[in-house]
Amino acid sequence: MVRMTLRRWRRLFVSAIIILAVALAGSAVGLAFWPLDAHNLVPPPSVAPAPPKPKAAARPAADYAVIYQRSLLKPLDDEAKQVAQLALTLEATAVEPDSALALLKTKDGKSEWAGVGQAVAGAEVTAIADGEVTLKYNGQSIVLKSKKGATGE
């Protein structure tokens, strides 16, 4: 009977580890450099390729006017700052076929009726529609909207 000493077990164990490491390295190298099977990547000829999808029509350049006309250096919330500086709120509108009026409340609490072309608190009224008024203030157009149900119909 062969007697296995600790030294022999250790040699056997180290040899098995070396053999397994070489086998693992060999299979990794083989997988890395093995040429791909080209016929497995192409669908079989019985399957017809899908027709190409039609491209969506490009939108007209006028749709993008807002984007390229806006200054990139100007903050996006500039209009909100203008409205805060203006300190006007739209209380109501009265729109008739031949005339239109807007009731605007100033920051000191005074309410004023104004028509198109008139000035209130340094802002000129340029347009009045049902429930909204457009003002020109510091060279910018600002739209104020009234609270729901505050139109004078």
Z-matrix of the N, CA and C atoms (Angstrom, degrees):
N
C 1 1.428
C 2 1.526 1 109.41
N 3 1.347 2 114.51 1 138.07
C 4 1.459 3 120.73 2 -177.85
C 5 1.512 4 108.22 3 -88.25
N 6 1.257 5 113.32 4 128.87
C 7 1.449 6 118.29 5 -179.05
C 8 1.528 7 108.52 6 -97.87
N 9 1.357 8 117.15 7 128.00
C 10 1.464 9 122.06 8 -179.11
C 11 1.519 10 108.30 9 -96.80
N 12 1.289 11 113.69 10 120.40
C 13 1.461 12 118.56 11 177.12
C 14 1.526 13 108.79 12 -93.38
N 15 1.304 14 114.14 13 170.91
C 16 1.464 15 119.40 14 -179.71
C 17 1.517 16 111.17 15 -62.17
N 18 1.316 17 116.94 16 -36.81
C 19 1.454 18 121.30 17 179.33
C 20 1.526 19 110.77 18 -64.84
N 21 1.326 20 118.71 19 -41.33
C 22 1.470 21 121.69 20 178.76
C 23 1.524 22 111.54 21 -67.22
N 24 1.329 23 117.13 22 -40.57
C 25 1.470 24 120.54 23 177.37
C 26 1.531 25 110.26 24 -61.25
N 27 1.320 26 115.61 25 -42.16
C 28 1.454 27 120.70 26 -179.63
C 29 1.531 28 109.84 27 -63.10
N 30 1.345 29 118.87 28 -44.39
C 31 1.456 30 122.40 29 178.59
C 32 1.522 31 111.15 30 -62.44
N 33 1.315 32 115.98 31 -43.30
C 34 1.456 33 120.48 32 179.00
C 35 1.532 34 110.64 33 -62.96
N 36 1.308 35 116.58 34 -43.46
C 37 1.459 36 121.60 35 -179.74
C 38 1.529 37 110.79 36 -64.74
N 39 1.313 38 118.81 37 -45.28
C 40 1.474 39 122.80 38 179.01
C 41 1.526 40 109.83 39 -63.92
N 42 1.324 41 117.66 40 -40.76
C 43 1.465 42 120.93 41 178.68
C 44 1.525 43 110.65 42 -62.54
N 45 1.319 44 117.76 43 -42.63
C 46 1.470 45 121.15 44 179.85
C 47 1.531 46 110.49 45 -64.30
N 48 1.324 47 116.49 46 -40.19
C 49 1.470 48 119.78 47 179.01
C 50 1.527 49 110.71 48 -64.96
N 51 1.331 50 117.65 49 -41.68
C 52 1.469 51 121.26 50 179.43
C 53 1.523 52 110.18 51 -63.92
N 54 1.318 53 117.58 52 -43.37
C 55 1.471 54 121.72 53 179.64
C 56 1.527 55 110.29 54 -62.30
N 57 1.328 56 117.14 55 -44.66
C 58 1.471 57 120.35 56 178.87
C 59 1.528 58 111.75 57 -65.03
N 60 1.342 59 117.90 58 -39.43
C 61 1.460 60 121.03 59 179.21
C 62 1.521 61 111.07 60 -65.40
N 63 1.330 62 118.07 61 -41.45
C 64 1.460 63 121.37 62 178.33
C 65 1.529 64 110.26 63 -65.67
N 66 1.321 65 117.93 64 -40.16
C 67 1.466 66 121.02 65 179.01
C 68 1.534 67 110.92 66 -65.59
N 69 1.319 68 116.45 67 -41.25
C 70 1.458 69 120.33 68 179.11
C 71 1.527 70 110.94 69 -65.88
N 72 1.335 71 117.23 70 -42.49
C 73 1.465 72 120.70 71 178.87
C 74 1.520 73 110.54 72 -65.46
N 75 1.320 74 117.23 73 -40.70
C 76 1.464 75 120.67 74 178.55
C 77 1.518 76 112.17 75 -62.75
N 78 1.332 77 117.63 76 -42.00
C 79 1.461 78 118.75 77 179.44
C 80 1.524 79 111.17 78 -70.19
N 81 1.335 80 118.68 79 -33.51
C 82 1.463 81 120.51 80 177.47
C 83 1.522 82 110.30 81 -66.12
N 84 1.338 83 117.65 82 -42.19
C 85 1.463 84 121.01 83 178.31
C 86 1.528 85 109.65 84 -66.31
N 87 1.309 86 117.20 85 -40.99
C 88 1.462 87 120.21 86 179.39
C 89 1.516 88 112.26 87 -62.91
N 90 1.331 89 117.39 88 -39.82
C 91 1.459 90 119.80 89 178.76
C 92 1.526 91 111.70 90 -70.25
N 93 1.314 92 116.73 91 -33.48
C 94 1.461 93 119.95 92 -177.69
C 95 1.518 94 111.62 93 -70.80
N 96 1.336 95 117.69 94 -35.95
C 97 1.461 96 120.11 95 -175.21
C 98 1.527 97 113.78 96 -106.15
N 99 1.283 98 118.41 97 4.64
C 100 1.461 99 121.62 98 -179.82
C 101 1.525 100 108.66 99 -72.94
N 102 1.344 101 118.77 100 129.32
C 103 1.476 102 119.48 101 -179.17
C 104 1.525 103 110.46 102 -68.12
N 105 1.330 104 114.56 103 143.62
C 106 1.458 105 119.50 104 179.36
C 107 1.510 106 109.75 105 -72.70
N 108 1.270 107 116.14 106 146.28
C 109 1.454 108 121.91 107 176.92
C 110 1.519 109 108.38 108 -78.53
N 111 1.312 110 118.78 109 107.00
C 112 1.461 111 122.73 110 -175.10
C 113 1.528 112 111.53 111 -66.26
N 114 1.309 113 117.77 112 -33.07
C 115 1.464 114 118.47 113 -177.27
C 116 1.526 115 112.16 114 -72.49
N 117 1.313 116 119.23 115 -16.49
C 118 1.463 117 120.58 116 177.01
C 119 1.529 118 112.14 117 -83.27
N 120 1.325 119 117.16 118 -18.67
C 121 1.457 120 120.62 119 -178.84
C 122 1.529 121 112.69 120 -86.42
N 123 1.309 122 118.43 121 -23.05
C 124 1.467 123 122.78 122 -178.45
C 125 1.527 124 108.12 123 -93.38
N 126 1.349 125 118.33 124 132.41
C 127 1.463 126 118.79 125 178.42
C 128 1.528 127 110.42 126 -64.43
N 129 1.303 128 116.84 127 152.96
C 130 1.469 129 119.69 128 179.31
C 131 1.530 130 110.44 129 -60.25
N 132 1.340 131 116.96 130 151.26
C 133 1.469 132 120.17 131 -176.03
C 134 1.527 133 113.87 132 -63.38
N 135 1.326 134 118.78 133 -18.16
C 136 1.461 135 120.02 134 -179.02
C 137 1.529 136 111.33 135 -72.11
N 138 1.323 137 117.47 136 -21.34
C 139 1.461 138 120.90 137 179.39
C 140 1.523 139 108.15 138 -92.85
N 141 1.316 140 116.29 139 116.93
C 142 1.463 141 121.00 140 -178.98
C 143 1.528 142 109.17 141 -77.53
N 144 1.328 143 117.33 142 141.39
C 145 1.469 144 118.92 143 177.74
C 146 1.531 145 110.71 144 -67.36
N 147 1.314 146 115.27 145 148.33
C 148 1.466 147 120.43 146 -179.48
C 149 1.528 148 109.25 147 -68.58
N 150 1.320 149 116.86 148 141.42
C 151 1.470 150 118.82 149 178.66
C 152 1.526 151 109.70 150 -66.22
N 153 1.330 152 117.42 151 148.37
C 154 1.465 153 119.41 152 -179.40
C 155 1.527 154 111.14 153 -65.79
N 156 1.337 155 114.71 154 144.54
C 157 1.459 156 119.54 155 -179.66
C 158 1.524 157 109.38 156 -75.42
N 159 1.324 158 117.06 157 138.79
C 160 1.475 159 118.18 158 178.37
C 161 1.529 160 109.73 159 -70.12
N 162 1.320 161 115.50 160 142.21
C 163 1.456 162 120.55 161 179.76
C 164 1.520 163 109.27 162 -77.62
N 165 1.327 164 115.25 163 143.68
C 166 1.454 165 120.41 164 178.00
C 167 1.521 166 109.03 165 -70.12
N 168 1.317 167 115.52 166 144.71
C 169 1.459 168 120.51 167 179.39
C 170 1.525 169 109.34 168 -67.59
N 171 1.300 170 115.94 169 140.03
C 172 1.464 171 120.76 170 179.94
C 173 1.527 172 109.52 171 -70.58
N 174 1.322 173 115.10 172 142.81
C 175 1.461 174 120.06 173 178.69
C 176 1.518 175 109.32 174 -75.55
N 177 1.320 176 117.63 175 151.46
C 178 1.471 177 119.38 176 179.83
C 179 1.528 178 110.99 177 -66.38
N 180 1.323 179 115.72 178 154.03
C 181 1.462 180 121.55 179 -176.95
C 182 1.525 181 111.76 180 -62.51
N 183 1.317 182 117.72 181 -26.31
C 184 1.466 183 120.38 182 -179.55
C 185 1.531 184 111.38 183 -63.31
N 186 1.326 185 117.77 184 -26.96
C 187 1.465 186 120.63 185 177.92
C 188 1.522 187 112.08 186 -66.00
N 189 1.310 188 116.54 187 -23.83
C 190 1.463 189 121.10 188 -177.09
C 191 1.525 190 112.53 189 -101.86
N 192 1.327 191 117.46 190 8.62
C 193 1.465 192 121.19 191 -177.53
C 194 1.521 193 111.52 192 -58.39
N 195 1.315 194 117.60 193 -38.39
C 196 1.459 195 120.91 194 -179.46
C 197 1.518 196 110.63 195 -61.15
N 198 1.313 197 116.77 196 -35.77
C 199 1.460 198 121.12 197 -176.69
C 200 1.524 199 111.00 198 -71.21
N 201 1.335 200 117.47 199 -50.47
C 202 1.458 201 117.58 200 -174.43
C 203 1.521 202 113.35 201 -83.61
N 204 1.326 203 119.52 202 -11.62
C 205 1.455 204 120.70 203 175.90
C 206 1.524 205 112.03 204 -86.68
N 207 1.312 206 117.42 205 -20.60
C 208 1.468 207 120.77 206 -177.56
C 209 1.522 208 110.23 207 -76.51
N 210 1.314 209 116.19 208 136.16
C 211 1.456 210 121.74 209 177.85
C 212 1.522 211 109.28 210 -73.04
N 213 1.310 212 116.57 211 131.20
C 214 1.455 213 120.62 212 -179.97
C 215 1.522 214 111.93 213 -75.07
N 216 1.322 215 117.03 214 -19.01
C 217 1.456 216 120.65 215 -178.73
C 218 1.522 217 112.51 216 -87.75
N 219 1.320 218 116.69 217 -12.62
C 220 1.457 219 121.59 218 -177.98
C 221 1.530 220 109.61 219 -87.34
N 222 1.334 221 118.85 220 134.16
C 223 1.467 222 119.92 221 179.36
C 224 1.530 223 111.38 222 -63.50
N 225 1.323 224 116.02 223 150.70
C 226 1.451 225 120.67 224 -178.07
C 227 1.520 226 112.66 225 -70.02
N 228 1.317 227 118.13 226 -28.83
C 229 1.456 228 120.88 227 -176.81
C 230 1.521 229 112.59 228 -91.96
N 231 1.338 230 117.74 229 23.43
C 232 1.459 231 122.12 230 -177.64
C 233 1.525 232 111.31 231 -62.35
N 234 1.330 233 117.53 232 -38.70
C 235 1.460 234 120.18 233 -179.92
C 236 1.525 235 110.70 234 -65.58
N 237 1.316 236 117.72 235 -37.87
C 238 1.467 237 120.85 236 178.02
C 239 1.527 238 110.24 237 -63.48
N 240 1.334 239 117.38 238 -38.51
C 241 1.462 240 120.43 239 177.11
C 242 1.518 241 110.43 240 -66.03
N 243 1.336 242 117.35 241 -39.97
C 244 1.467 243 121.10 242 179.07
C 245 1.526 244 110.13 243 -61.95
N 246 1.332 245 117.60 244 -42.71
C 247 1.463 246 121.45 245 179.40
C 248 1.517 247 109.82 246 -64.33
N 249 1.336 248 117.05 247 -39.67
C 250 1.464 249 120.33 248 179.17
C 251 1.524 250 110.66 249 -65.98
N 252 1.343 251 117.90 250 -39.30
C 253 1.455 252 121.07 251 177.98
C 254 1.520 253 110.70 252 -68.92
N 255 1.303 254 116.67 253 -36.43
C 256 1.464 255 121.74 254 -178.66
C 257 1.520 256 110.65 255 -66.34
N 258 1.295 257 117.73 256 -40.32
C 259 1.466 258 124.39 257 178.41
C 260 1.518 259 112.55 258 54.89
N 261 1.308 260 116.94 259 44.55
C 262 1.462 261 123.26 260 173.58
C 263 1.521 262 107.76 261 -116.97
N 264 1.327 263 115.42 262 143.38
C 265 1.461 264 119.55 263 173.18
C 266 1.513 265 107.96 264 -126.50
N 267 1.306 266 115.30 265 146.53
C 268 1.456 267 120.72 266 178.90
C 269 1.519 268 107.94 267 -89.97
N 270 1.324 269 115.35 268 119.06
C 271 1.462 270 120.53 269 -179.61
C 272 1.528 271 111.17 270 -89.93
N 273 1.338 272 116.62 271 -43.25
C 274 1.469 273 119.96 272 -177.57
C 275 1.520 274 109.40 273 -162.61
N 276 1.328 275 114.89 274 163.57
C 277 1.467 276 121.22 275 173.82
C 278 1.520 277 108.73 276 -131.66
N 279 1.324 278 115.38 277 149.11
C 280 1.464 279 122.14 278 174.54
C 281 1.519 280 106.14 279 -127.58
N 282 1.323 281 116.58 280 108.99
C 283 1.465 282 121.09 281 -175.23
C 284 1.523 283 108.69 282 -115.11
N 285 1.322 284 115.09 283 121.38
C 286 1.467 285 123.68 284 175.70
C 287 1.518 286 107.35 285 -120.09
N 288 1.336 287 118.77 286 163.94
C 289 1.469 288 119.86 287 -179.51
C 290 1.532 289 113.35 288 -59.59
N 291 1.344 290 118.03 289 -34.00
C 292 1.461 291 119.44 290 -176.41
C 293 1.531 292 113.74 291 -103.54
N 294 1.326 293 119.64 292 -10.55
C 295 1.465 294 121.53 293 179.18
C 296 1.529 295 110.27 294 -154.39
N 297 1.327 296 113.75 295 161.38
C 298 1.466 297 119.57 296 178.12
C 299 1.524 298 107.98 297 -146.99
N 300 1.330 299 115.70 298 139.87
C 301 1.457 300 122.08 299 178.43
C 302 1.525 301 109.25 300 -131.14
N 303 1.339 302 114.32 301 151.01
C 304 1.452 303 120.20 302 177.13
C 305 1.520 304 108.39 303 -127.45
N 306 1.322 305 117.19 304 135.76
C 307 1.460 306 122.66 305 176.46
C 308 1.527 307 107.04 306 -96.44
N 309 1.343 308 115.48 307 110.18
C 310 1.458 309 121.87 308 -176.90
C 311 1.516 310 109.60 309 -110.63
N 312 1.323 311 116.12 310 137.27
C 313 1.457 312 121.75 311 179.69
C 314 1.523 313 108.36 312 -107.61
N 315 1.341 314 117.12 313 125.61
C 316 1.465 315 121.71 314 -179.02
C 317 1.518 316 110.29 315 -84.12
N 318 1.335 317 115.54 316 173.39
C 319 1.465 318 119.21 317 -176.90
C 320 1.527 319 112.53 318 -68.70
N 321 1.333 320 117.54 319 -21.80
C 322 1.467 321 119.31 320 177.53
C 323 1.525 322 112.35 321 -86.74
N 324 1.335 323 117.74 322 5.70
C 325 1.460 324 121.92 323 174.90
C 326 1.517 325 114.86 324 91.86
N 327 1.321 326 117.96 325 -0.23
C 328 1.459 327 122.02 326 -179.35
C 329 1.529 328 109.74 327 -83.95
N 330 1.331 329 117.16 328 133.08
C 331 1.462 330 121.94 329 178.22
C 332 1.523 331 109.51 330 -100.43
N 333 1.338 332 115.70 331 138.68
C 334 1.462 333 121.32 332 -179.06
C 335 1.522 334 109.24 333 -135.24
N 336 1.341 335 115.01 334 137.36
C 337 1.459 336 121.05 335 172.19
C 338 1.519 337 106.89 336 -86.39
N 339 1.319 338 117.82 337 135.75
C 340 1.468 339 121.41 338 179.49
C 341 1.519 340 109.40 339 -140.81
N 342 1.316 341 115.28 340 144.21
C 343 1.463 342 121.79 341 175.98
C 344 1.519 343 109.29 342 -108.43
N 345 1.316 344 116.18 343 178.83
C 346 1.459 345 121.75 344 -179.69
C 347 1.530 346 108.66 345 -63.77
N 348 1.320 347 116.20 346 131.24
C 349 1.466 348 121.68 347 -179.99
C 350 1.514 349 113.51 348 95.62
N 351 1.315 350 118.71 349 -14.16
C 352 1.462 351 121.34 350 179.49
C 353 1.526 352 110.07 351 -87.55
N 354 1.364 353 115.01 352 157.21
C 355 1.453 354 120.72 353 -179.03
C 356 1.522 355 110.46 354 -110.52
N 357 1.332 356 115.35 355 139.29
C 358 1.462 357 122.24 356 176.48
C 359 1.523 358 107.01 357 -135.16
N 360 1.319 359 117.15 358 122.57
C 361 1.473 360 124.01 359 177.27
C 362 1.521 361 112.16 360 52.54
N 363 1.315 362 117.18 361 39.25
C 364 1.464 363 121.47 362 177.28
C 365 1.510 364 114.60 363 83.82
N 366 1.312 365 118.48 364 4.49
C 367 1.465 366 122.16 365 179.16
C 368 1.513 367 108.92 366 -116.77
N 369 1.326 368 116.69 367 137.49
C 370 1.460 369 121.56 368 179.23
C 371 1.526 370 109.86 369 -96.87
N 372 1.315 371 116.00 370 132.56
C 373 1.468 372 121.65 371 177.71
C 374 1.528 373 107.69 372 -77.59
N 375 1.326 374 117.09 373 120.05
C 376 1.464 375 120.74 374 -178.94
C 377 1.523 376 112.88 375 -104.97
N 378 1.324 377 118.25 376 -26.85
C 379 1.471 378 120.80 377 179.44
C 380 1.519 379 109.21 378 -157.53
N 381 1.333 380 114.23 379 146.38
C 382 1.462 381 120.36 380 176.62
C 383 1.518 382 107.58 381 -130.18
N 384 1.305 383 116.06 382 127.55
C 385 1.466 384 122.00 383 175.94
C 386 1.514 385 107.22 384 -126.30
N 387 1.315 386 116.52 385 176.71
C 388 1.457 387 121.10 386 -179.14
C 389 1.531 388 109.92 387 -66.06
N 390 1.322 389 117.52 388 109.05
C 391 1.455 390 122.14 389 176.86
C 392 1.514 391 115.34 390 85.33
N 393 1.340 392 119.09 391 4.43
C 394 1.444 393 120.53 392 177.62
C 395 1.520 394 111.43 393 -152.48
N 396 1.321 395 115.16 394 153.72
C 397 1.454 396 121.44 395 179.18
C 398 1.527 397 107.76 396 -135.43
N 399 1.344 398 115.64 397 141.58
C 400 1.453 399 121.25 398 177.79
C 401 1.522 400 108.10 399 -106.74
N 402 1.332 401 115.37 400 127.76
C 403 1.454 402 122.09 401 -178.32
C 404 1.521 403 109.46 402 -118.06
N 405 1.331 404 115.86 403 151.04
C 406 1.458 405 121.11 404 172.65
C 407 1.519 406 106.37 405 -110.16
N 408 1.351 407 116.05 406 116.24
C 409 1.456 408 122.02 407 -176.40
C 410 1.514 409 108.77 408 -135.72
N 411 1.324 410 117.02 409 123.07
C 412 1.471 411 123.04 410 -177.60
C 413 1.530 412 111.68 411 53.82
N 414 1.318 413 116.02 412 40.62
C 415 1.462 414 120.87 413 177.42
C 416 1.514 415 114.87 414 77.33
N 417 1.331 416 117.74 415 2.79
C 418 1.464 417 120.31 416 -179.84
C 419 1.518 418 110.21 417 -115.56
N 420 1.315 419 115.02 418 149.04
C 421 1.453 420 121.20 419 177.59
C 422 1.533 421 108.69 420 -91.45
N 423 1.337 422 116.15 421 125.93
C 424 1.465 423 121.63 422 -178.53
C 425 1.522 424 107.90 423 -123.60
N 426 1.321 425 116.67 424 133.69
C 427 1.460 426 121.96 425 178.77
C 428 1.530 427 108.59 426 -105.97
N 429 1.317 428 116.08 427 124.00
C 430 1.465 429 121.77 428 175.12
C 431 1.519 430 107.74 429 -106.85
N 432 1.316 431 116.92 430 137.28
C 433 1.456 432 121.54 431 178.45
C 434 1.509 433 108.69 432 -114.73
N 435 1.340 434 114.73 433 142.39
C 436 1.463 435 118.31 434 -179.79
C 437 1.513 436 110.77 435 -84.09
N 438 1.329 437 114.38 436 166.04
C 439 1.466 438 119.76 437 176.25
C 440 1.522 439 107.95 438 -66.97
N 441 1.302 440 116.71 439 154.72
C 442 1.463 441 121.31 440 -178.45
C 443 1.518 442 110.92 441 -59.49
N 444 1.306 443 116.07 442 131.17
C 445 1.467 444 121.23 443 177.22
C 446 1.516 445 113.66 444 83.11
N 447 1.348 446 119.11 445 13.09
C 448 1.443 447 121.11 446 -178.49
C 449 1.515 448 112.48 447 -103.45
N 450 1.314 449 117.86 448 29.31
C 451 1.454 450 120.44 449 177.61
C 452 1.513 451 109.32 450 -97.71
N 453 1.306 452 116.62 451 145.11
C 454 1.460 453 120.94 452 -177.85
C 455 1.513 454 112.18 453 -94.07
N 456 1.299 455 117.76 454 75.31
C 457 1.467 456 121.75 455 -178.86
C 458 1.507 457 110.30 456 -95.36
